[in-house]
Amino acid sequence: MTAEPEQPQADDAPQPGAAALPDTAVPVVAIEPQDVERVLEAILMVADEPQTPVELATAVGQPVRVVRQAIARLVNDYDGILGGPRRGFELREVGGGWRIYVRPEYDHAVSDYVLQQNPSRLSQAALETLAVIAYRQPITRSQVASIRAVNVDSVVRTLAGRGLIVELFTDSETGAINYGTTELLLEQLGINSIDELPAIAPLLDDGRDGFGDELG
């Protein structure tokens, strides 16, 4: 009796013991080694918080060693060390993570531009976020979002661009940036210190004693 010839399996046929992927599974896009720097650059351009080498390595699917080398080349590129022009921004390490910042010597020009581009009045969402930061500072974006129960990324950027809040420090363990209010806010409110803000408790319906107790 002649055995039937074995039929070749299709490339997409499930292998024995392999779990079937759902139809909605998103394929992982492989990043070529020569593209790592450009992909890291794109990620860092939109990142609101410093990104650790491990987080970046996970994002691009490359070893941490490769990511560290790519970051070092980007730093040198932006600083003009590799022969190109010195950029108006820099890649800075803060609290164990990396983030793109405006160079200090251009801060004033950028601040003036942002202020000119924004309307004079703040939205209700911006006012509420500013109030949370003012009463609870130092505070992180995630903590503000938890209190307001909404995403506050764009609002925080707006307030920072207006010069009403500023990055105070970065948590050494989590890498989260803590925000506080600025002298400009005090000037616009006509007070000398954040301690002169009106007590929040009398404004609460149930008479609680803390801003956090009511909104936390």
DADAZI-V119941 format. One record per run of one state. SS is the DSSP state (hx for helix, st for strand, lp for the rest). FROM is the first residue (numbers start at 1). LEN is the number of residues. If there is no record, write none. Layout:
# DADAZI-V119941
<<SS:FROM:LEN> <SS:FROM:LEN>>
This chain:
# DADAZI-V119941
<<lp:1:32> <hx:33:14> <lp:47:4> <st:51:1> <lp:52:1> <hx:53:8> <lp:61:3> <hx:64:15> <lp:79:10> <st:89:6> <lp:95:2> <st:97:6> <lp:103:1> <hx:104:14> <lp:118:6> <hx:124:13> <lp:137:2> <st:139:2> <hx:141:8> <lp:149:4> <hx:153:9> <lp:162:3> <st:165:6> <lp:171:6> <st:177:5> <lp:182:1> <hx:183:7> <lp:190:4> <hx:194:3> <lp:197:4> <hx:201:3> <lp:204:7> <hx:211:5> <lp:216:1>>
